[in-house]
Amino acid sequence: MKEKTAVLTPAQAAFLVRQRVARLATASNSGEPHAIPVCFAFDGRLIHIALDEKPKNVPPTRLKRVRNILENSDVALVADRYSEDWDLLAYIMVRGRARLVEAGAPEHSAAIRLLRGKYKQYEQMKIEENPIISIHPEHIASWGALEALESSKPLMDALLGRRSVRSYLNREVPEEVIERVLEAARWAPTPHGRQPWRFAVLRREKTKTRLAKAMGEEWRANLEMDGQSAEVVEKRLQGSRKRLLDAPVLVLLCLYSEDLDVYPDAVRQQSETMMAVQSLGAAAENALLAAYSLGLDAGWVCAPLFCPEKVTEALGLDPRLIPHALLTLGYAEGDPPKRRVRKSLDELVNYWD
Ligand SMILES: Cc1cc2nc3c(=O)[nH]c(=O)nc-3n(C[C@H](O)[C@H](O)[C@H](O)COP(=O)(O)O)c2cc1C
């Protein structure tokens, strides 16, 4: 029998991928209900849940949720937002069929990658040895202010939850949210308090296309110089172009050195410029964290740094602005598939007491 497939609306998908926890309801053959909180990832189509190693005394296949699914594959998953401001209340319920995907299957490794990308805690757990639960949505219900501006997340949650997004839904970003993101960037630490950066917000298809084309020409020349095959060059250019055009908003970060101190020697002048670049990085990170904290997703594109003149020309920028990076802003299509790995603190830090 062919499975029914329910497709989430962009607002439902955007709400679902923002949530860090959901409740999974299963039932045994006799209808006895069972509901538990679960971490999950959404790949744009299916919802995946790991069976982690927490209940050490029970093999994963003896877990009640798994036994229920083996008896009866009908499940429901609810993700919700609670707030004391009831104008922000919202939930989504996905009903569908769950199945266990065994380790070794290609869908299994893709799901593990997705889950590890979303939850750094899974990096340390041997979830890859256990089957995962994959839910095929058949019916979706949602209620409330799915699209409401999120009240800001606590800082550590935003720091650990933020991730680079490279694929967006076709959904507009409210002007007010863009402004709040830029407001966060404005408050970054800066050398002498001079704010040596300026931002250009690009939203129009025509402008984004012009920019993508100009940067693409330079990149093509560089890739060809590196001896890449025509096929590879074409594929990479298409991917990068799509990424820029699909993002609802691009923010171009430019260095602006006019207000910096001027030194008679090159060494100090270079340090002054480096400070400005460091500050641009701080402004970018402020923007990324603010975006995440406000319910938006973001990514970083370094391409302008490699062809600043092309960018200036394509956008008709003031020549005193030096293009450094683009931030993409929008709502993620699903949890990003790229695995996020970090060096341990032991590798990064030395204590010289
Ligand atoms: C200076 C800088 C340049 C970057 N340039 C790109 C880029 O051009 N394309 C891209 O996909 N990601 C780019 N990134 C994002 C990194 O790939 C990403 O931060 C890293 O893989 C860690 O993943 P996470 O941001 O999800 O934690 C850049 C990040 C930084 C700080």
The ligand as an ORCA input file, in Angstrom:
! r2SCAN-3c Opt
* xyz 0 1
  C      35.282     33.699      8.120
  C      34.297     32.620      7.779
  C      34.018     32.327      6.458
  C      33.071     31.353      6.120
  N      32.771     31.157      4.806
  C      31.850     30.235      4.462
  C      31.491     30.048      3.104
  O      31.965     30.731      2.211
  N      30.588     29.096      2.819
  C      30.003     28.333      3.798
  O      29.173     27.465      3.470
  N      30.286     28.510      5.090
  C      31.206     29.441      5.451
  N      31.490     29.646      6.774
  C      30.780     28.875      7.801
  C      31.619     27.721      8.320
  O      31.760     26.725      7.334
  C      30.903     27.162      9.558
  O      30.820     28.160     10.538
  C      31.649     25.956     10.108
  O      31.611     24.881      9.206
  C      31.062     25.499     11.440
  O      29.703     25.151     11.310
  P      28.557     25.883     12.144
  O      28.579     27.362     11.795
  O      27.284     25.208     11.714
  O      28.860     25.684     13.591
  C      32.428     30.618      7.142
  C      32.715     30.908      8.482
  C      33.618     31.894      8.810
  C      33.880     32.229     10.251
*
